[in-house]
Amino acid sequence: MSDDTSTNETNQDLLARLKNLAQPLVDSLDSRLRDQVDRRVDERVDASLASRLSVIERAIADLDRSLKELEGRLDNKD
């Protein structure tokens, strides 16, 4: 049993050391992946907003033209 306990403690110690050595690499990869995901999400949001804003801008331009036509009709009636 003493050998099993000693082996288990050695395994746990090696595992802890491996985790300590690998943790900076894991943290770095995690940070890089998070940045890439954030950048891609930002690009998609920007594209979606640009598309929706262009629709709104066209609608505003259509309303502006309609208002000018109505104003022109009212001016002609006077």
C-alpha positions as CSV (number, residue, x, y, z in Angstrom):
1,M,0.0,0.0,0.0
2,S,2.9,2.3,0.7
3,D,4.1,2.0,-2.9
4,D,0.6,2.7,-4.2
5,T,0.3,5.8,-2.0
6,S,3.8,6.9,-3.1
7,T,3.1,6.3,-6.8
8,N,-0.2,8.2,-6.5
9,E,1.5,11.2,-4.8
10,T,4.2,11.2,-7.5
11,N,1.5,11.1,-10.2
12,Q,-0.4,13.9,-8.6
13,D,2.8,15.9,-8.2
14,L,3.7,15.4,-11.9
15,L,0.2,16.3,-12.9
16,A,0.3,19.5,-10.9
17,R,3.7,20.4,-12.4
18,L,2.5,19.7,-15.9
19,K,-0.6,21.9,-15.3
20,N,1.6,24.7,-14.0
21,L,3.9,24.5,-17.0
22,A,1.0,24.3,-19.5
23,Q,-1.2,27.0,-17.9
24,P,0.5,30.0,-19.5
25,L,0.2,28.4,-22.9
26,V,-3.5,27.6,-22.4
27,D,-4.1,31.1,-21.1
28,S,-2.4,32.6,-24.2
29,L,-4.3,30.4,-26.6
30,D,-7.6,31.2,-24.8
31,S,-6.9,34.9,-25.0
32,R,-6.0,34.7,-28.8
33,L,-9.2,32.7,-29.5
34,R,-11.3,35.1,-27.5
35,D,-9.8,38.1,-29.5
36,Q,-10.5,36.3,-32.8
37,V,-14.1,35.5,-31.8
38,D,-14.7,39.1,-30.6
39,R,-13.3,40.5,-33.8
40,R,-15.5,38.2,-36.0
41,V,-18.5,39.1,-33.9
42,D,-17.7,42.8,-34.2
43,E,-17.4,42.4,-38.0
44,R,-20.7,40.6,-38.3
45,V,-22.4,43.2,-36.1
46,D,-20.9,46.0,-38.2
47,A,-22.1,44.4,-41.4
48,S,-25.6,43.8,-40.1
49,L,-25.8,47.4,-38.8
50,A,-24.6,48.8,-42.1
51,S,-27.2,46.8,-44.0
52,R,-30.0,47.9,-41.7
53,L,-28.9,51.5,-41.7
54,S,-28.8,51.6,-45.5
55,V,-32.4,50.4,-45.5
56,I,-33.3,53.2,-43.0
57,E,-31.4,55.8,-45.1
58,R,-33.3,54.8,-48.2
59,A,-36.6,55.0,-46.4
60,I,-35.7,58.5,-45.1
61,A,-34.8,59.6,-48.6
62,D,-38.1,58.2,-49.9
63,L,-40.0,60.1,-47.2
64,D,-38.1,63.3,-48.0
65,R,-38.9,63.1,-51.7
66,S,-42.6,62.4,-50.8
67,L,-42.7,65.4,-48.5
68,K,-41.1,67.7,-51.2
69,E,-43.7,66.5,-53.7
70,L,-46.5,67.2,-51.3
71,E,-45.1,70.6,-50.5
72,G,-44.8,71.3,-54.2
73,R,-48.5,70.4,-54.7
74,L,-49.5,72.6,-51.9
75,D,-47.5,75.5,-53.3
76,N,-49.1,75.0,-56.7
77,K,-52.6,75.1,-55.3
78,D,-52.1,78.5,-53.8
